[in-house]
């Protein structure tokens, strides 16, 4: 069996080397002007430095351009894509066809990963974008294991699946919190990644807290639990899923590093010694539970549920 790529979201340039040493194969970076829900803000020079460090260590860097673009930003896309080609980004993550069209004109050899986070629910759609030029499809978080395996069996493109971290539940282009504070006559600095300024929606009936943050792309409400299927990787590895993603939104660099180490161990064992993986997978899960924030329970997301929206 081939090993799937272990894809990680660093919080800053300084995370690249420790995560590479911990076993990450690739990184997602970007700036909020063009990318959605990033674990860290990477301006152009940061992107360049991250790529240099990653390539020196045999790793890849994918740059997020998966924001929802309006007319005012469309003219910027070709120049930014040309810059990413110049600094040798390994791929661009996109959802908006405007990025695809700009890349065709400005950097026709650039590898593209199609990602909308919600509409990658069948292999026909994955192949549609593949025939338009995408080399990878990022599957929706709301589909179960059987659907993932079936999509991989029929896909003409690489398949990426999130295996750890929080999921997006809602996004609005409006600055809902900022506008509310302004209405009250208060100033609110956007603190989308500051651990001391986290805000939540509290569902008292279900005892859930939904993290909420704002950035240039609006308001984002996240799931109350974190996905963790470190003990359920074998079926997807046997199916040939190409990439496993650890989502680091609103997590510390230390947490992301430790989770990366555990998934590296799990993937290697599952491929090289499946029997030993079976023996230790519960222990791997327990080790992640020990570092899990108390307000973020672990669950298996939709992997073993009927898909619901």
N, C-alpha and C positions, 0 to 999 in steps of 0.2 A: 504494500500500500504506500502511496505517496503521502508525504506529510503536508497538511494544509498550512498555508501561510498564517503566522500569528501577527495580526494587525493591531497596533496600539495607538492611542491618542495621547501624545505628550502634552504637558502644560506649558513648556517653554523649551528653548534650545538646549538648556543645561540638562534636560531629561534624556536627550537622545542617546548619549553614550551609556549611561547606566541601564537604560532599557534595552539597548543593543546587547550589552553584556548579560542581561537577564534572559535573553532569548527572543526578543521581538525581531520579526523578520521585516516589518514595514511599519510606516508611520503615516497618520493623517494629520496634516497641519493646514493652516490657512488663517486668513483674517476675516473678521466678521463683515467687512464690506462686501465680500463675495461668498463667504461660507456660513452655513447655519450650524448653530449649537456646537461650537468647538470647545475642546477642553482647555485650550490656551490660545492667546492672540499672537499670531506670527505675522509681523509686517514683512515687506519684501526682503529686506536684508536678513531677517530671521529665517525666512524660507530658504534663502540661498545658503545660509550657514548650516541649517538643518540638513539640507541635501548634501552638502560637502561632507559633514560628519557621518551621515548615514552611508554614503557611497564609499567612504574610506574604510568602513567596517562591513562592506558587502550587503548593506540593507537598502531598502527602497523608501521613497517618500511620495505620497499621493497628496495633491493639493486640492482642498475643498473649494469648489465654485458651485455649490448646490443651493445658493440662495434663490429666492423668487425675484426675478429682475423686472423692473419697470423701465420705461423708455429712457429715464434720465441716466441709467447706468449702462445701457446697451452699447453706447459708443466707446466705453472704457474697456470692454471685454477683449477685443483683438490685441491691444497693447499689453494687457496683463498676461494673456496667453502666450504672446511672443516672449515676454520676460520669463515665463515658466519654462518655455522651451530652451531659452538661452542658458538658464541655470540648471538644466537637465533634470527637471521633475520627471518622475517615472510614470505619472498618470495624473489626469484631472478628474475629479469627481463632479458630476453634473446632474441636474434634474431638468433644468430649463433647456428646451431646444435652441434657444439663443446662443448658449455656450457651444453646443454642437456645431451650429452653423458658423460661429466665429472661429472655432478651432479648425474646421475644414478649410477656411480661407487663410488663416494666419499660421497654423502649424499642423498641416495635414498628417504628419507622422506621429503626432502626440497620441498616446494611449488614453482612452476615455473609459471611465467607469460610470455607468448609469445608476443613479440613486435618488429615489424620491421618498424613501422610508415608509411609504404607505401603499404604493400601487404595484410593487413587485410581487404579485400574488399568483401569477401563472406563467408557465414557460413560453407561451405564445408571446406575451408582452416582453419578456426578456429577449426572445429571439428577434422581435420587431426592432428593438433598440440596437441589438447586435448587428442587424442588417443595415441599420443607419450609420454604424460606425463604432458603437461601444464594444469593448472587449470584455467587460465584466458587468454583471447585474448584481445589485445589492438588494437582497430580498426583504420584504416587509417583515416587521417584528411580530405581526399578528397571525402568522401562519404556523401550522403545527409540523411536527417532525415528518409525518408521512408525506405531506405536501412538499416539504423541502427536498426529500429524497426523490420524489417523482419529478420535480422541476430540474434537479441535477441530471437525472437520467435522460431528459429530453432537451436540455439547454444546449445551444450552440455557442455559448459564452461562458466565461468563468462565473462562479457563483460565490458570493460573499454572504456570511451569516453572522449576526451579532450573537455572541455566546455569553457576554457578561456586561453588567451595568444597567443604567436606567434607560427607559424608553420615553419617547415624546408622546404625549397624549393630546396636546392642543398647541396650535400656534396662531397668533394674530399679528398682522403687520402693524397693528396699532400699539402704541406705548401705553397700555392700559393702566399700569401702576403709576407711571410717570404722570399721565394726564390726571389721574385721581389725586395724587399729591399736589399737583399744580392747582387743581380745583379747590383744594383745601388751603391754598395760599402757602404751601410748603415747598421747599426745593428738595428734590430727590436726585442724588447722583446715582447713575446706573452702576450697580455693583454686581454684574452678572457672574463673576467668578470669585468673589471675595467670600471666603468661608465664614467670616464674622458677620456678614450681612445677608445671609440666606433668608428668603421669605417663603411661606408655605400657604397653600389653601388647606384648611382643616375640615375634613369630613367626619364630624362627630359620630354620626350613625355607624360608620364603618371603622372608626378609629384610624383613619388614614391621613397622612400629611403629604400633599403633593407639592414638591419643590417648584418654585416659580422664579424666573429671572428674565431680565430684559436686556437686549442689545440693539444694535442698529437695525436688526431685522424684525424687531417687535417683541412680543411677549410669548414666552414658552412655558408651558406647564408640563411637568414630567411625572412619570409613574411613581407611586408610593413605595414600590419595592424594586430591588435590583435583580435582574436575571442572573442566574448562575447555573450552568449545566456542565461544570467541570467533570462531573461524574456520569455524564450521558453523551460523551463525544463519539463513541465508537461507531454508531450507525451512520453518522454523517461522514466520518473519516472513511469508512468502508464504501460509502456511496461516491466518494471522490470530491466532496465539497472543497473548493479551492482556498478559501480564506475564512478564518475565524477572527472576529473583531471583539476587542475589549474596549468598551465605551467608558471614557474617563471624565465625562461631564460632571462638574461639581464634586470631583474627587481630588484628594491631595496627591502630589507627586509620589509620596511614600506609599500610599495605598496602591496606586497604579503599578508601581514597581513590584510590590509583593505579589499582587495578583498575576502579573506577567510571569514571574518566576514559577508560580504554581501551575499555570496553564502550559508553560513550556515543558514542565515535568510531565504533565498529563498527556500532552500530545505525543511526546517522545515515547513514553511507555506504551501508549495505545497502539502506536505503529510498530514499535520494536519488540514489545513483549506484552501482548494483550492480556495474558493470564495475570501478570503482575499488576497491570492497570486495574483489573477487576479486584485484586486483593487490596490495593491502596487507594482506590478512588474515593471511598468514604472518608478516609483520612485527609485527602486533599481538600475535600469539601469542608471538613471540620477546621482545617487550618485557615481557610478563607473566612469562615464564620467567626473565628477569633479576632480578625482585624476589621470585621464589618462594623460600620457605624451603628449604634444602637437604634437609631431612628430609620434604618434602611434594612428591613428584613430581606432575606434572599428567597426567591422562588424560581420556578422554571418557566415563567412567562406563559406563552401560548404553545410551547413545544409539545405538550401532551393534552391540549384542549381542542375542542372544536373552535374553528376560527369565528370570532365575533367582532363586531364593530359598534 
